[in-house]
Each structure stands twice: as C-alpha cells, then as structure tokens.
Amino acid sequence: MTKKKKMMTNKFYPKNPDHLPVNLIAISPQYKIKITLAVFSVILFILLYTALIVSTVFLINYTIFHPVQDIHTFPILLKIITTVTAVILFVFTLKSLFKIKNHSLSNRVKLKESENPELWAFILQLCKDTGAPKPKHIYVDPDVNMHVSYTNTWLNLILPAKKELTIGLGLVSCLNLSEFKAVMSHEFGHFAQRSMKIGSSITIAKNSIHDMIFSKDKWDLMLDQWKKSDVKTAVLAWILTPFTWGVKQLLNLFYQPLDRIQSSFSREMEFNADKMAVSTTGSEAIISGLWKLDNGSLNWTNTMNNANLSSQKNAFVKNLYTHHLLAVDKDKAEQDKTYANLPIDVRGGKEFFSSSEKSIVSMYENHPNKDDRQANAKKTFIKCTTDERSPWLLFGYKETLQEEVTTLIYDQYLNKKPDSFIQDKDFAQIIETENSGQQILAK
C-alpha cells in the first residue's frame, strides 16, 4: 500500500478495538459439526448424481445391445421405444449441468478505483484486518443492502470462486462510518471463510436438484406438448413420464434434508461473520447497524414509492438519494430519542433487540434472528469508539454516482426514460400534495 493510500485509510478508517480475546473468531463446535454435515451432504449429492447418470448410461447400453430374440415388428418397436426412452432420461439427468451459470446483474454499477481512492484504501485496510482476499470487483446497487456474490458454476466445485462486493447506496445513507465498517467487515468475514466454498457447493447441489424437480424449462414443455400429440407418437412420452417422476421423487427425498442443512450451515456462517465485524468495530456497531437499517429500509421504500408516484406525472429528479437522505435526516432526531431510551444491556451497551421480540427461526431460514445475533456479538462484550461521520466520505464524485444509479432506477425499476427533470423543491411539493390528498381520502 502506498503512503498516499495509508494516509487516506487513517483519515477515514474507524479505529479498531484495542484488545481482543484470543479465540474471538475461532470456529465454534456447532459450526464444526455443521461443516461436517455440509461436506457429507455435498459428497452424497455427487455420489447420487453420478449414480443416476451411470444408471441411465447402463440402461442405454442394455437397450441397444440386448439381443432381440424374435425378429418381428413388435419386439423391434419395443427395443426402439426403450432405447429412446433411456436416451431421453439420460438427457433429463444431465440438463441441470448446462443450466448452472452466472447471471450477470444489470441493476448495479461497477466502481472504479481511480474515482474512489478513499473507498479502495478503506477496503484494502479492512481486507488486511480481516484476512479476507480483495474482492475482484466492487459494485453499487440502489438498495439498502451489502452482499458478497461469487461465481456459481460446476467448476467451482473444484476451482475457487471469484468474489465480488456489492454496496447498496441506500445503506450508505443510513449508517455512520463505524456501522458501515461493521457491515462490510461482516461481508469480508464471508470472504475469509474457508467454509464459503462448501456453502457454494451446497448451493450448486441444491439449485441443481431444485431445477430438476420444480423448474419448468424447454425440456418439460416439450414433454407436455409431446403427450398432447397424436396417440401413436405420444405413447413414448407417456412411458417416459413415470420414469422422470420417479427420478424427481428420489431427488426430492435428498433435497429436503439438503435444504435444512444449507439453512442451518448458513446461520452459523452469519454468526461467524458477525464475530469478524466485532473484531474490527466492537460488539455494538454491527447490532446498531442492523437496528438502523430497519428504518432506513422503510425510508428507502417510501422514496421509491414517491419516485414512482411522481414518474406517473412525468416528473423526475436527477438524484433520488438527495430525498432519501432528507428522509433519513428528518427521522434522525426521533431515532436518537429512541436510542437514548433503549434499555441498558447487562452484557454491555444498549439492548437493541429484546428477548420478547425473539421468534423461532424456521429450519429453512438462512439468517438467525436479530436477538440471537445480538447475543452472539455480545457473548464477550468488546468496547470500541464510534465514528459518527457519514460513509459518503469514502465515495468520490458521489453526486455523479447517485445520479447514475437514479437513472438506473428509472430505467430498470420504473421503466421510465426521463428527458427532463424538475427541481428538488418541486418534487417535494408534488409528494406533499399527493400525500395530503391521500390523507384526506383516508378520512
């Protein structure tokens, strides 16, 4: 890292905790058990899938080379039908191999290091602190989120996945710099997890089985049309139907426990990633960030609804994030008051999520509930100073970026292509008038 980047990092990089327990981010016994189950399930899937393919190959071989004892029309026709059935069944078992691929996301903008040197310096330092590899690409999208994505193909059962980071601009407006660092540390916790490859493998396995059982594609539509054709030609399709049904039922027996294993494993990965956030920002920032994002998401939803409402009147603004920030700032005083009245947590800091709010997590949920995440982050309470500055300090040309993403929102979310724009005060007036009208109608 150059001296210039170090200076940038020190300027906008919140201080790490002074002291950390030795085993803070160590893998828990529960995590080890679930890693073992996950590895076993992936191996079992590979064996099952291979067995299905080998079985159909054996069936094709048998139907082709098994001698016909009686050279007459019916035995020959039966041989042809069984051979074709076996070949089509073979194609059915292989079809998911050709469907697992990466879908390029169009609702995001790729960032350039040259335009965002402060953000790059921040991320490089965070990679160093978390032991995570640097993301291959960094994107922004419109929403209140931040997530890791990775290549998801069959080759990734062997080769390492290429990881990408996507930052939701709506999230940037909701958090302070420490909370932003905590959320990003959580994502880099996933980057650093060696078990992420296992999670990727389970996802590939689960998606493959789900596709074969539940998805309707060209193959299924062809079979449906075939069954509706002339009786003489439809016979083969009807013969094939129970075979494909049987394969789907067999796969479904495996899919259900695999889905539960993936969900349970994902929750442990979330707990572990939260501990990574604690190691860089203390116990409070990741939980206060989660708490703030609830209201931030509501403000962003209202901003999007307002944009949609005004767009129906052909009224557009260049920068929707100006209005989201206004909504966040308007709620700040009330949010600060609510924060001040939160109960003191005996474990340390504030109690953002009470046990009375705790709900039973479904076995199919990929994320633990927030009360459990709070307990996990405060198992050993780590103090750290809070940097109240805005994460927007990290983004170069932020207004230009906000306007570019606003254009994307109009195009891809609202299906509009503005050719002119109104002033921000006029946009606010339209929304105020519409909201007043709706309130009158409601009465």
C-alpha positions in Angstrom: 0.0 0.0 0.0 1.4 3.4 -1.0 2.0 6.2 1.6 -0.9 8.2 -0.1 -3.3 5.3 0.5 -2.2 4.8 4.0 -2.9 8.5 4.7 -6.4 8.1 3.2 -7.1 5.0 5.3 -6.0 6.6 8.5 -8.2 9.6 7.7 -11.5 7.7 7.1 -10.9 4.3 8.7 -12.5 4.0 12.2 -10.2 2.8 14.9 -10.2 -1.0 15.7 -10.8 -2.2 19.3 -7.7 -2.0 21.5 -7.9 -5.6 22.9 -9.5 -8.7 21.6 -9.9 -12.2 23.1 -7.6 -14.7 21.5 -10.4 -17.0 20.3 -12.9 -14.4 19.3 -13.4 -15.5 15.7 -12.5 -19.2 16.3 -14.9 -21.7 14.8 -17.4 -22.9 17.3 -18.1 -26.7 17.9 -21.6 -26.2 16.4 -20.0 -24.7 13.3 -17.6 -27.6 13.0 -20.5 -30.1 13.2 -22.4 -28.2 10.6 -19.4 -28.0 8.3 -19.0 -31.8 8.6 -22.7 -32.3 7.8 -22.4 -29.9 4.8 -19.3 -31.7 3.4 -21.1 -35.1 3.8 -24.2 -33.8 2.0 -22.1 -32.5 -0.9 -20.3 -35.8 -1.2 -23.5 -37.7 -1.0 -25.0 -35.4 -3.7 -22.1 -36.1 -6.0 -22.4 -39.8 -5.5 -26.2 -39.8 -6.0 -26.0 -37.7 -9.1 -23.2 -39.8 -10.6 -25.2 -42.9 -9.8 -28.2 -41.5 -11.7 -26.0 -40.7 -14.7 -24.3 -44.1 -14.7 -27.7 -45.9 -14.3 -29.1 -44.2 -17.4 -25.9 -44.9 -19.4 -26.2 -48.6 -18.3 -29.8 -48.6 -19.4 -28.9 -47.1 -22.8 -26.2 -49.7 -23.2 -28.6 -52.5 -22.2 -31.4 -51.4 -24.5 -29.1 -51.0 -27.5 -27.0 -54.2 -27.2 -29.5 -56.6 -25.7 -30.3 -59.1 -28.4 -33.8 -59.3 -29.9 -34.9 -62.9 -29.8 -37.8 -62.6 -32.1 -37.3 -60.5 -35.2 -40.7 -59.2 -35.6 -42.3 -55.7 -35.7 -43.4 -55.6 -32.0 -40.1 -56.6 -30.4 -38.1 -54.3 -32.7 -40.5 -51.4 -32.0 -40.3 -52.1 -28.2 -36.5 -52.0 -28.5 -36.6 -48.7 -30.2 -39.0 -47.2 -27.7 -37.0 -48.4 -24.7 -33.7 -47.1 -26.2 -35.2 -43.7 -27.0 -36.7 -43.6 -23.5 -33.4 -44.4 -21.9 -31.6 -41.7 -24.0 -34.2 -39.0 -23.1 -33.9 -40.0 -19.5 -30.2 -39.6 -19.7 -30.7 -36.1 -21.2 -33.1 -35.3 -18.3 -30.5 -36.2 -15.7 -27.8 -34.1 -17.4 -29.9 -31.0 -18.2 -29.0 -29.2 -15.0 -25.3 -29.4 -15.8 -25.9 -27.0 -18.6 -28.1 -24.6 -16.7 -25.9 -23.7 -13.8 -24.3 -20.5 -14.8 -23.8 -17.0 -13.6 -26.5 -14.5 -14.4 -25.0 -11.0 -14.9 -26.8 -8.4 -12.8 -27.9 -5.3 -14.6 -29.1 -3.4 -11.6 -25.7 -2.3 -10.4 -22.8 0.0 -11.4 -19.2 -1.1 -11.3 -16.9 1.3 -9.4 -13.5 2.4 -10.5 -10.6 2.7 -8.1 -9.4 5.8 -9.8 -12.6 7.6 -9.0 -13.0 6.2 -5.4 -9.4 6.1 -3.9 -10.7 6.6 -0.3 -13.1 3.6 -0.6 -10.4 1.4 -2.1 -7.9 2.4 0.7 -10.6 1.6 3.3 -11.4 -1.8 1.7 -7.7 -2.7 1.4 -7.2 -2.0 5.1 -10.3 -3.9 6.0 -9.0 -6.9 4.0 -5.8 -6.8 5.9 -7.6 -6.6 9.3 -10.0 -9.5 8.5 -7.6 -11.7 6.5 -10.0 -11.6 3.6 -9.0 -11.6 -0.1 -9.6 -8.4 -2.0 -12.8 -8.6 -4.0 -12.4 -9.0 -7.7 -14.9 -6.2 -8.4 -16.8 -3.7 -6.4 -20.3 -2.6 -7.4 -23.1 -0.4 -6.1 -26.8 -1.0 -6.5 -29.8 1.2 -5.5 -31.0 -0.6 -2.4 -30.4 -0.8 1.4 -28.0 -3.8 1.4 -24.5 -5.0 1.1 -23.6 -8.5 0.0 -21.0 -10.9 -1.3 -21.6 -12.7 -4.5 -19.5 -15.3 -6.2 -19.3 -17.3 -9.4 -21.6 -20.2 -9.1 -20.8 -22.9 -11.7 -19.9 -26.6 -11.7 -16.2 -25.7 -12.0 -16.4 -24.0 -8.6 -16.7 -27.5 -7.0 -13.0 -27.6 -7.8 -11.7 -24.1 -8.5 -12.0 -21.2 -6.1 -15.0 -18.8 -6.7 -14.3 -15.2 -7.7 -15.9 -13.0 -5.1 -17.5 -9.6 -5.7 -18.8 -7.0 -3.3 -22.0 -5.0 -3.9 -22.7 -2.0 -1.8 -26.3 -0.6 -1.7 -26.3 3.2 -1.9 -29.4 3.2 0.3 -27.4 1.6 3.1 -24.7 4.3 2.8 -27.2 6.9 3.8 -28.5 5.1 6.9 -25.3 4.3 8.8 -22.4 6.0 10.4 -18.8 5.2 9.4 -18.3 2.6 12.2 -21.6 0.8 11.4 -20.7 0.8 7.7 -17.3 -0.7 8.6 -19.1 -3.3 10.7 -21.4 -4.3 7.9 -18.6 -4.5 5.4 -16.5 -6.5 8.0 -19.3 -9.0 8.2 -19.3 -9.4 4.4 -15.5 -9.7 4.4 -16.0 -12.3 7.2 -17.7 -14.3 4.5 -14.9 -13.6 2.1 -12.4 -15.0 4.6 -14.4 -18.1 5.5 -12.8 -21.2 4.0 -16.2 -22.9 4.5 -17.7 -20.5 1.9 -16.6 -22.9 -0.7 -18.6 -25.6 1.0 -21.6 -23.2 1.1 -21.1 -22.6 -2.7 -21.0 -26.3 -3.3 -24.2 -26.9 -1.4 -25.9 -24.0 -3.3 -24.9 -25.6 -6.6 -26.2 -29.0 -5.5 -29.4 -27.6 -4.1 -30.1 -25.5 -7.2 -29.4 -28.4 -9.5 -31.9 -30.6 -7.6 -34.4 -27.8 -7.3 -34.2 -27.2 -11.1 -34.8 -30.9 -11.9 -37.7 -31.2 -9.5 -39.6 -27.9 -9.7 -38.5 -25.9 -12.7 -40.3 -25.9 -16.0 -38.0 -25.5 -18.9 -38.0 -26.2 -22.6 -37.4 -29.9 -21.9 -40.6 -30.1 -19.7 -42.6 -28.1 -22.1 -41.5 -30.3 -25.0 -42.6 -33.4 -23.0 -46.0 -31.8 -22.2 -46.6 -31.0 -25.9 -45.5 -34.4 -26.9 -48.1 -36.0 -24.6 -50.8 -33.9 -26.3 -49.7 -35.1 -29.8 -51.1 -38.0 -31.9 -51.7 -41.1 -29.8 -49.2 -43.2 -31.7 -46.3 -40.7 -31.2 -47.4 -39.7 -27.7 -47.0 -43.3 -26.3 -43.3 -42.7 -25.7 -43.9 -39.5 -23.8 -46.4 -41.2 -21.5 -44.0 -44.1 -21.0 -41.2 -41.6 -20.1 -43.4 -39.6 -17.6 -43.4 -42.1 -14.7 -39.6 -42.6 -15.1 -39.0 -38.8 -14.8 -41.5 -38.6 -11.9 -39.6 -41.4 -10.1 -36.3 -39.6 -10.5 -37.8 -36.4 -9.2 -39.2 -38.1 -6.2 -35.8 -39.7 -5.4 -34.1 -36.4 -5.7 -36.8 -34.7 -3.5 -36.0 -37.2 -0.7 -32.5 -35.8 -0.8 -33.5 -32.1 -1.4 -35.4 -31.6 1.8 -32.6 -32.5 4.2 -30.1 -30.7 2.0 -32.2 -27.6 2.2 -32.3 -27.8 6.0 -28.5 -28.4 6.2 -27.9 -25.4 4.0 -30.1 -23.1 6.1 -28.5 -24.3 9.4 -25.0 -24.0 7.9 -25.7 -20.5 6.6 -26.9 -19.4 10.0 -23.6 -20.5 11.6 -21.7 -18.6 8.8 -23.7 -15.5 9.7 -22.7 -15.8 13.4 -19.1 -16.3 12.5 -19.1 -13.3 10.1 -20.7 -11.2 12.9 -17.7 -12.1 15.1 -15.4 -10.8 12.4 -17.4 -7.5 12.5 -16.9 -7.4 16.3 -13.2 -7.9 15.8 -12.9 -4.7 13.8 -15.6 -2.4 15.3 -16.5 -3.9 18.7 -19.8 -5.5 19.8 -22.1 -2.5 19.3 -21.6 -1.3 15.8 -22.9 -4.4 13.9 -26.0 -4.5 16.1 -26.8 -0.8 16.0 -26.3 -1.0 12.2 -28.9 -3.8 11.9 -31.2 -1.7 14.1 -30.9 1.4 12.0 -31.4 -0.5 8.7 -35.0 -1.3 9.6 -35.9 2.4 9.5 -33.5 3.1 6.6 -35.2 0.4 4.5 -38.6 1.9 5.3 -37.4 5.4 4.2 -35.9 4.0 1.0 -39.2 2.2 0.2 -41.0 5.5 0.7 -38.5 7.3 -1.5 -39.1 4.6 -4.3 -42.8 4.9 -3.9 -42.6 8.7 -4.2 -40.4 8.3 -7.3 -43.0 6.0 -8.9 -45.8 8.4 -8.0 -44.1 11.4 -9.5 -43.0 9.5 -12.6 -46.7 8.8 -13.4 -47.0 12.6 -13.8 -43.8 12.6 -15.9 -42.0 14.4 -13.0 -38.4 13.2 -12.5 -35.4 14.3 -10.4 -31.8 13.8 -11.2 -30.9 12.4 -7.7 -33.3 10.3 -5.6 -30.6 9.9 -2.9 -31.0 13.6 -2.0 -34.6 12.8 -1.0 -33.6 9.6 0.8 -31.0 11.5 2.8 -33.6 14.2 3.7 -36.0 11.4 4.9 -33.2 9.8 7.0 -32.2 13.2 8.4 -35.8 14.1 9.2 -36.1 10.9 11.3 -32.7 11.3 13.0 -34.0 13.3 15.9 -36.7 10.7 16.6 -34.2 7.8 16.1 -31.8 9.5 18.5 -34.5 9.8 21.1 -35.5 6.1 20.7 -31.8 5.2 21.0 -31.5 7.2 24.2 -34.5 5.3 25.7 -33.3 1.8 24.8 -32.6 -0.3 27.9 -29.1 -0.8 29.1 -27.9 -4.3 28.2 -26.3 -6.2 31.1 -23.8 -7.6 28.6 -22.7 -4.1 27.6 -24.0 -1.2 25.6 -27.7 -0.9 24.6 -30.2 -3.6 24.2 -31.4 -3.1 20.6 -33.5 -6.3 20.3 -35.2 -7.6 23.3 -35.8 -11.3 24.0 -39.6 -10.6 23.9 -39.1 -9.9 20.2 -37.4 -13.2 19.6 -39.1 -15.5 17.3 -38.4 -19.1 16.5 -36.2 -19.3 13.4 -37.5 -21.6 10.7 -35.3 -24.5 9.8 -35.3 -23.1 6.3 -34.2 -19.6 7.3 -30.7 -18.7 6.1 -30.2 -15.9 8.7 -30.5 -16.1 12.5 -33.0 -13.7 14.2 -31.6 -10.4 15.4 -31.9 -11.2 19.1 -29.6 -14.2 18.6 -27.2 -12.1 16.6 -27.1 -9.6 19.4 -26.3 -12.3 21.9 -23.6 -13.7 19.7 -21.9 -10.3 19.2 -22.0 -9.6 23.0 -21.0 -13.1 24.2 -17.8 -11.3 25.1 -18.5 -7.5 25.0 -15.8 -5.6 23.1 -15.7 -1.9 23.5 -14.7 0.4 20.6 -15.0 4.1 19.9 -17.7 5.1 17.4 -17.0 7.2 14.3 -20.3 9.2 13.6 -19.2 10.5 10.2 -21.0 9.5 7.1 -19.7 6.7 4.8 -20.4 9.0 1.9 -17.0 10.5 2.7 -15.4 7.4 1.1 -17.1 7.9 -2.3 -15.5 10.1 -4.9 -17.9 12.0 -7.2 -20.8 10.9 -5.0 -23.4 13.1 -6.7 -22.4 11.8 -10.1 -22.7 8.2 -8.8 -26.0 8.9 -7.2 -27.4 10.4 -10.4 -26.1 7.4 -12.4 -27.9 5.0 -10.1 -31.0 7.2 -10.1 -31.1 6.9 -13.9 -30.8 3.1 -13.5 -33.7 3.1 -11.1 -36.0 5.0 -13.5 -34.9 2.7 -16.3 -35.0 -0.8 -14.7 -37.3 -0.4 -11.7 -39.9 2.1 -13.0 -39.5 1.5 -16.8 -39.1 5.2 -17.5 -36.6 7.2 -19.5 -36.7 10.8 -18.3 -35.9 13.5 -20.9 -36.2 16.4 -18.4 -36.0 17.0 -14.7 -37.7 19.1 -12.1 -36.2 20.9 -9.2 -35.9 19.1 -5.8 -38.3 21.5 -4.1 -40.9 20.9 -6.9 -40.5 17.1 -6.4 -41.0 17.5 -2.7 -44.1 19.7 -3.3 -45.7 17.1 -5.6 -45.2 14.4 -2.9 -46.5 16.6 -0.2 -49.6 17.4 -2.3 -50.2 13.8 -3.1 -49.8 12.6 0.5 -52.1 15.3 1.7 -54.7 14.2 -0.8 -54.4 10.6 0.3 -54.8 11.6 3.9 -58.0 13.4 3.1 -59.4 10.4 1.2 -58.4 8.2 4.1 -60.5 10.3 6.4 
